[in-house]
Amino acid sequence: MRIQILLNKLKDSGMTDYEIGKSICVPQSTVNRLRNGIHKSTSYERYEAVVKLAKEKEIIQ
């Protein structure tokens, strides 16, 4: 699943960009750029951190 979709699902669940960023150890601005498609790609480690967070929040299985 694309990181942009995961970040939008996390945002839709009620998390702010700041909270997401804090959870995955990146600035809010990076989360915002990824979520809005300004950054098209990211590191594998960052992607895995977003996937892990989405699983913890029961957004994905």
SULTA-V67493 format. One record per residue. N is the residue number from 1. RES is the residue in one letter. PSI is psi in whole degrees, 0 to 359 (999 if undefined). BURIAL is b if it has 9 or more other ideal C-beta (glycine too) atoms within 8 Angstrom, else e. Layout:
((N & RES & PSI & BURIAL) (N & RES & PSI & BURIAL))
//
This chain:
((1 & M & 141 & e) (2 & R & 145 & e) (3 & I & 325 & b) (4 & Q & 318 & b) (5 & I & 315 & e) (6 & L & 316 & b) (7 & L & 323 & b) (8 & N & 322 & b) (9 & K & 321 & b) (10 & L & 318 & b) (11 & K & 317 & b) (12 & D & 334 & e) (13 & S & 353 & e) (14 & G & 356 & e) (15 & M & 142 & b) (16 & T & 164 & e) (17 & D & 324 & b) (18 & Y & 314 & e) (19 & E & 319 & e) (20 & I & 312 & b) (21 & G & 317 & b) (22 & K & 321 & e) (23 & S & 329 & b) (24 & I & 9 & b) (25 & C & 46 & e) (26 & V & 159 & e) (27 & P & 155 & e) (28 & Q & 323 & b) (29 & S & 324 & e) (30 & T & 316 & b) (31 & V & 315 & b) (32 & N & 315 & b) (33 & R & 320 & b) (34 & L & 316 & b) (35 & R & 325 & b) (36 & N & 2 & e) (37 & G & 11 & e) (38 & I & 316 & e) (39 & H & 121 & e) (40 & K & 338 & e) (41 & S & 169 & e) (42 & T & 177 & e) (43 & S & 157 & e) (44 & Y & 319 & e) (45 & E & 319 & e) (46 & R & 318 & b) (47 & Y & 315 & b) (48 & E & 324 & e) (49 & A & 321 & b) (50 & V & 318 & b) (51 & V & 314 & b) (52 & K & 316 & e) (53 & L & 317 & b) (54 & A & 322 & b) (55 & K & 319 & b) (56 & E & 324 & e) (57 & K & 4 & b) (58 & E & 37 & e) (59 & I & 323 & b) (60 & I & 169 & b) (61 & Q & 999 & e))
//
